[in-house]
């Protein structure tokens, strides 16, 4: 189960998970989250993920 910080991060970057059904986004694994951000995100989103995960 993802922390509230990770869920917030996913919600804020929901457009990067365009191929994931809305009702499944909060359940994605950390591995999938990182892979998606590295593939489709930018430097700013990687840094935000670092801080969101640090609080986890």
Secondary structure, DSSP 8 states (H G I E B T S, - for coil): ---HHHHHHHHHTGGGGTTS-GGGGGG--HHHHHHHHHHH--HHHHHHHHHHHHT-
